[in-house]
Amino acid sequence: MITDVNNARPLTDSEAEAQFNRDYTSAQYDASKIMKDYNLDDAPGQVKDVLTEMTFQMGEGGVREFDDALNAAKLGDYDKMATEMLDSKWAREDSPNRANALANKIKTIRRGK
């Protein structure tokens, strides 16, 4: 059950969906700022999708801590990007299943899948 922290009442399904949409739109915007800063505007769609999901979970500041992964993406080295994503507390402790799933999405870029 999701609650409205201001009113301490359960959210309706439509309120929860609206909140999710606001949060996801914000994550997309923040991920696009990261992509612009790292010159990733022309990167494959999987990079944008993964960065958006990471930003949704960790926020823009959290994703910016993945500087080595972002720089690898800038160079088009997606295997290294995936490796750098997995070389983190996020992957080891916080969200290992999500980290592995997202790293696998990145790894498929080179294989053309």
Protein Blocks (a to p, Z undefined) as FASTA:
>chain_A
ZZdfklopacdfklmmmmmmmmmmmmmmmmmmmmmmnopmlgcfklmmmmmmmmmmnomm
lmmmmmmmmmmmmnopaklmmmmmmmcfklmmmmmmlmmmmmmmmmmmmnoZZ
